[in-house]
Amino acid sequence: QVQLVESGGGSVHAGGSLRLSCAASGSIFGLKYMGWYRQAAGSQRDLVAAITSDGRTSYGYSVKGRATISRNDAKNTVYLQMNSLKPEDTAVYYCRVNWGGSIDYNTWGQGTQVTVSS
């Protein structure tokens, strides 16, 4: 019943910026964290950034200093600001929410393509 919808992806030149959004709908309870992952063609899906329900953030090494994760006051929308984009940032970006309190629920979005040209 919980759905995540990503938006904001697209094609940009190296050095440009994008702001990705992830809007959650449905009856989420016991929110633990929301995060962004990415998967390049032929590669595994890796963490980009995550933010916990109490505001703690973490980032993947490859995007440190270039990415900022944030959320709205309702904690049902998460954003990923990406600056100084590089061709190696090209990937499908997925939003994930971990929720359920003592129950381990994970919901993934459908993904949004980010393409960075040289």
Phi, psi and chi 1 to 4 in degrees:
 res  aa     phi    psi   chi1   chi2   chi3   chi4
   1 GLN       -  -18.1   65.0  -80.7   11.6      -
   2 VAL   -90.3  132.8  173.9      -      -      -
   3 GLN  -130.3  144.5  -69.6 -174.5  -51.1      -
   4 LEU  -120.6  132.5  -54.0  178.4      -      -
   5 VAL  -123.5  117.3  179.1      -      -      -
   6 GLU   -91.7  151.5  -59.3  103.1  -29.2      -
   7 SER  -152.7  166.3   61.8      -      -      -
   8 GLY   103.0   -5.8      -      -      -      -
   9 GLY   -72.7  171.5      -      -      -      -
  10 GLY   162.3 -165.7      -      -      -      -
  11 SER  -109.6  129.8  -62.3      -      -      -
  12 VAL  -138.1  161.7  -62.3      -      -      -
  13 HIS   -83.0  155.0  -67.9  -67.6      -      -
  14 ALA   -53.3  137.6      -      -      -      -
  15 GLY    92.7  -11.1      -      -      -      -
  16 GLY   -81.5 -175.0      -      -      -      -
  17 SER  -133.6  154.1  -62.4      -      -      -
  18 LEU  -141.4  151.9  -75.0  173.0      -      -
  19 ARG  -124.8  112.0 -177.7  175.1  173.8   85.1
  20 LEU   -93.0  143.9  -52.9 -177.1      -      -
  21 SER  -124.1  147.1  -61.9      -      -      -
  22 CYS  -134.2  114.0  173.4      -      -      -
  23 ALA  -105.1  125.4      -      -      -      -
  24 ALA   -98.8  141.6      -      -      -      -
  25 SER  -134.8  158.3   62.6      -      -      -
  26 GLY   103.9 -178.0      -      -      -      -
  27 SER   -91.8   81.5   55.3      -      -      -
  28 ILE   -84.2  130.5  -64.7  176.1      -      -
  29 PHE  -132.5  155.5   64.9   91.0      -      -
  30 GLY    58.1   46.8      -      -      -      -
  31 LEU   -60.2  131.3  178.7   68.4      -      -
  32 LYS  -105.2  -54.5  -59.9  167.6 -173.2  175.0
  33 TYR  -159.5  159.9   68.4   86.2      -      -
  34 MET  -122.4  145.0  -58.4 -178.7   75.0      -
  35 GLY  -151.7  168.5      -      -      -      -
  36 TRP  -117.1  134.3  -71.6   94.2      -      -
  37 TYR  -124.8  160.7  -65.4   72.1      -      -
  38 ARG  -140.0  152.8   68.4 -174.3 -176.7 -173.7
  39 GLN  -139.6  110.8 -173.8  167.7   16.3      -
  40 ALA   -79.9  159.6      -      -      -      -
  41 ALA   -56.9  127.7      -      -      -      -
  42 GLY    76.3    9.6      -      -      -      -
  43 SER  -122.0  169.2  -59.7      -      -      -
  44 GLN   -78.9  165.0   65.2 -179.0    5.1      -
  45 ARG   -86.9  123.4 -172.1  174.5  -61.6 -174.9
  46 ASP  -122.1  153.1  -66.8  -36.4      -      -
  47 LEU   -68.8  133.6  173.7   71.3      -      -
  48 VAL   -99.8  -52.5  178.8      -      -      -
  49 ALA  -161.5  152.9      -      -      -      -
  50 ALA  -145.1  152.8      -      -      -      -
  51 ILE  -137.3  130.0 -176.6  166.2      -      -
  52 THR   -83.8  171.3   65.2      -      -      -
  53 SER   -63.3  -24.6   59.9      -      -      -
  54 ASP   -99.5   12.2   60.6   -3.5      -      -
  55 GLY    95.5    2.1      -      -      -      -
  56 ARG   -73.8  139.4  -68.1  176.1  -65.9  161.9
  57 THR  -119.8  154.0   59.8      -      -      -
  58 SER  -144.1  153.3   60.3      -      -      -
  59 TYR  -137.7  147.5  -63.6   92.2      -      -
  60 GLY   -69.2  148.9      -      -      -      -
  61 TYR   -57.2  -38.9  176.8   80.3      -      -
  62 SER   -69.7  -15.2   62.6      -      -      -
  63 VAL  -116.3    2.0  -59.7      -      -      -
  64 LYS   -57.7  131.3  -79.3 -175.5  177.6  -66.3
  65 GLY    87.4  -10.9      -      -      -      -
  66 ARG  -119.3  -14.8  -58.8 -172.3  -62.8  116.1
  67 ALA  -123.4  146.2      -      -      -      -
  68 THR  -136.9  126.0  -57.6      -      -      -
  69 ILE  -103.2  141.7 -171.6  168.7      -      -
  70 SER  -150.3  169.4   61.0      -      -      -
  71 ARG  -142.6  163.7   68.8  179.7 -166.3  -84.4
  72 ASN   -85.1  174.2   70.7   -4.4      -      -
  73 ASP   -63.3  -31.3  -68.4  -22.7      -      -
  74 ALA   -77.5   -9.9      -      -      -      -
  75 LYS    61.4   26.3  -61.4 -179.3 -179.7 -180.0
  76 ASN  -114.7    3.3   61.4   -3.0      -      -
  77 THR  -135.4  132.8  -57.5      -      -      -
  78 VAL  -123.7  144.1   64.3      -      -      -
  79 TYR  -122.1  151.6  -53.5   94.3      -      -
  80 LEU  -130.9  109.3 -178.8   68.6      -      -
  81 GLN   -91.1  121.6  177.9   70.5   41.0      -
  82 MET  -117.9  123.0  -66.3  -82.0  -72.2      -
  83 ASN  -117.8  165.4  -59.6  -37.6      -      -
  84 SER    48.4   49.8  -58.7      -      -      -
  85 LEU   -64.5  144.8  -74.1  162.2      -      -
  86 LYS  -119.7  156.2  -54.3  173.1 -179.4  178.8
  87 PRO   -53.9  -33.3  -29.1   36.7      -      -
  88 GLU   -71.2   -7.0   52.0  -98.6   43.8      -
  89 ASP   -79.9   -8.3  -65.9  -40.9      -      -
  90 THR   -60.8  123.5  -64.1      -      -      -
  91 ALA  -177.2  170.4      -      -      -      -
  92 VAL   -88.5  127.1  177.8      -      -      -
  93 TYR  -102.3  129.2  -75.5   69.1      -      -
  94 TYR  -117.7  136.3  -62.6   91.3      -      -
  95 CYS   -90.5  143.6 -178.6      -      -      -
  96 ARG  -138.0  138.7  178.5 -165.7 -174.4 -170.6
  97 VAL  -124.8  129.4   57.5      -      -      -
  98 ASN  -104.3  122.5 -177.8 -128.7      -      -
  99 TRP  -150.9  178.7   60.6  -75.4      -      -
 100 GLY   111.1    1.2      -      -      -      -
 101 GLY    66.0 -117.9      -      -      -      -
 102 SER   -73.5  -10.9   62.2      -      -      -
 103 ILE   -97.3  135.5  -53.7  170.3      -      -
 104 ASP   -92.3   88.1 -172.2   23.1      -      -
 105 TYR  -100.3  137.6  -71.3  147.9      -      -
 106 ASN  -131.1  128.4  -74.5  -76.7      -      -
 107 THR  -122.8  132.7  -57.8      -      -      -
 108 TRP  -112.0  145.7  -67.4   86.4      -      -
 109 GLY   -79.7  177.5      -      -      -      -
 110 GLN   -81.0  -14.5   82.6  -72.8  -10.3      -
 111 GLY    95.5  148.5      -      -      -      -
 112 THR  -134.3  134.3 -176.2      -      -      -
 113 GLN   -80.4  131.7  176.6   71.1   46.4      -
 114 VAL  -118.6  124.3  170.8      -      -      -
 115 THR  -125.1  124.5  -58.6      -      -      -
 116 VAL  -116.6  118.0 -176.0      -      -      -
 117 SER   -93.9  152.6   60.4      -      -      -
 118 SER   -79.4      -   59.0      -      -      -
